[in-house]
Amino acid sequence: MIETARLLLRPWRDMDLEAFWAMACDRAVMRYMPPLSRARCEKLVERMTVMQAEHGHCLWALERKTDGRFIGFCGIIPPVSPTFEYEIGWRLASDAWGQGYAREAAEASLDWAWRRLITPAIVAITTRENARSWGLMERLGMTRCPDEDFKHPGIAKNDPLRPHVLYRIHRPR
Ligand SMILES: CC(C)(COP(=O)(O)OP(=O)(O)OC[C@H]1O[C@@H](n2cnc3c(N)ncnc32)[C@H](O)[C@@H]1OP(=O)(O)O)[C@@H](O)C(=O)NCCC(=O)NCCS
């Protein structure tokens, strides 16, 4: 469990599923992502639980300390397709945007990663149009790597969400 000024980053609990499903039904949250069925939400929660058990980290559930509410996820996933590098990711409920929660959680995740993982760098990816997400990458001090733009293999060929950008941050000296 990681604690910041306003948040807990923690493993997922079964009770997070309803709030996570509500996020999957929010068009603002899902604007730049393929739709997510209830079954796929359940799978994602399961996958995060397994990842936490196997690797000691995942995209952690974010719990707001003032009211105990689940407001989304943020954390680090191990090297897997399509980047094959440690990757930071985030998704917050839309009524929790614009308050610096994502940045707070992401900074804590990076700080955790530099202390606990053996890696020279961490990447983040998002669809080209998702300015809120790459804006956060820039606020975190990540650098865009235009030569590494790619078409996401998990997204259909004619889907406008397919072109992705990649940002990277190196371990601080
Ligand atoms: C991407 C996402 C996590 C960014 O969230 P966010 O709330 O915009 O990001 P931050 O936490 O950095 O907050 C920044 C905003 O909070 C404001 N803010 C308010 N209080 C703040 C504080 N104490 N500290 C920092 N910023 C604060 C900033 O001024 C900024 O405002 P602005 O959006 O009007 O410019 C969010 O939009 C999201 O979940 N999107 C949907 C899912 C998604 O696309 N995920 C990425 C897929 S790759």
The ligand as a MOL file (V3000), in Angstrom:
LIG
                    3D

  0  0  0     0  0            999 V3000
M  V30 BEGIN CTAB
M  V30 COUNTS 48 50 0 0 0
M  V30 BEGIN ATOM
M  V30 1 C -5.7660 11.2230 -17.9940 0
M  V30 2 C -6.3400 11.5800 -16.6300 0
M  V30 3 C -5.9030 10.5600 -15.5920 0
M  V30 4 C -5.7950 12.9760 -16.2450 0
M  V30 5 O -6.4210 13.4110 -15.0510 0
M  V30 6 P -6.3000 14.9240 -14.5800 0
M  V30 7 O -7.1490 15.0970 -13.3940 0
M  V30 8 O -6.5440 15.8080 -15.7710 0
M  V30 9 O -4.7380 15.0700 -14.2430 0
M  V30 10 P -3.9900 15.7130 -12.9800 0
M  V30 11 O -4.1660 14.8790 -11.7810 0
M  V30 12 O -2.5910 16.0060 -13.4140 0
M  V30 13 O -4.7660 17.0600 -12.7190 0
M  V30 14 C -4.4580 18.2320 -13.4670 0
M  V30 15 C -5.5260 19.2750 -13.2650 0
M  V30 16 O -5.8240 19.3920 -11.8740 0
M  V30 17 C -5.6740 20.7830 -11.4760 0
M  V30 18 N -5.3610 20.7610 -10.0260 0
M  V30 19 C -6.2560 21.1250 -9.0530 0
M  V30 20 N -5.7150 20.9180 -7.8470 0
M  V30 21 C -4.4780 20.4150 -8.0510 0
M  V30 22 C -3.4450 20.0100 -7.1650 0
M  V30 23 N -3.5880 20.0520 -5.8390 0
M  V30 24 N -2.2980 19.5200 -7.6940 0
M  V30 25 C -2.1260 19.4340 -9.0400 0
M  V30 26 N -3.0830 19.8240 -9.9370 0
M  V30 27 C -4.2480 20.3090 -9.4320 0
M  V30 28 C -4.6230 21.2990 -12.4230 0
M  V30 29 O -4.6580 22.7150 -12.5000 0
M  V30 30 C -5.0920 20.6560 -13.7290 0
M  V30 31 O -6.2500 21.3400 -14.1600 0
M  V30 32 P -6.7220 21.4000 -15.7130 0
M  V30 33 O -7.1700 19.9990 -16.0820 0
M  V30 34 O -7.8400 22.3670 -15.6940 0
M  V30 35 O -5.5010 21.8450 -16.4740 0
M  V30 36 C -7.8830 11.6300 -16.6850 0
M  V30 37 O -8.2890 12.6060 -17.6070 0
M  V30 38 C -8.5240 10.2930 -17.0690 0
M  V30 39 O -8.6860 9.4140 -16.2420 0
M  V30 40 N -8.9390 10.1720 -18.3530 0
M  V30 41 C -9.7070 9.0010 -18.8100 0
M  V30 42 C -8.9130 7.7420 -18.8510 0
M  V30 43 C -7.7470 7.8410 -19.7640 0
M  V30 44 O -7.8290 8.4160 -20.8440 0
M  V30 45 N -6.6420 7.2360 -19.3150 0
M  V30 46 C -5.4380 7.1910 -20.0830 0
M  V30 47 C -5.5060 6.1420 -21.0990 0
M  V30 48 S -3.9290 5.9880 -21.8540 0
M  V30 END ATOM
M  V30 BEGIN BOND
M  V30 1 1 1 2
M  V30 2 1 2 3
M  V30 3 1 2 4
M  V30 4 1 2 36
M  V30 5 1 4 5
M  V30 6 1 5 6
M  V30 7 2 6 7
M  V30 8 1 6 8
M  V30 9 1 6 9
M  V30 10 1 9 10
M  V30 11 2 10 11
M  V30 12 1 10 12
M  V30 13 1 10 13
M  V30 14 1 13 14
M  V30 15 1 14 15
M  V30 16 1 15 16
M  V30 17 1 15 30
M  V30 18 1 16 17
M  V30 19 1 17 18
M  V30 20 1 17 28
M  V30 21 1 18 19
M  V30 22 1 18 27
M  V30 23 2 19 20
M  V30 24 1 20 21
M  V30 25 1 21 22
M  V30 26 2 21 27
M  V30 27 1 22 23
M  V30 28 2 22 24
M  V30 29 1 24 25
M  V30 30 2 25 26
M  V30 31 1 26 27
M  V30 32 1 28 29
M  V30 33 1 28 30
M  V30 34 1 30 31
M  V30 35 1 31 32
M  V30 36 2 32 33
M  V30 37 1 32 34
M  V30 38 1 32 35
M  V30 39 1 36 37
M  V30 40 1 36 38
M  V30 41 2 38 39
M  V30 42 1 38 40
M  V30 43 1 40 41
M  V30 44 1 41 42
M  V30 45 1 42 43
M  V30 46 2 43 44
M  V30 47 1 43 45
M  V30 48 1 45 46
M  V30 49 1 46 47
M  V30 50 1 47 48
M  V30 END BOND
M  V30 END CTAB
M  END
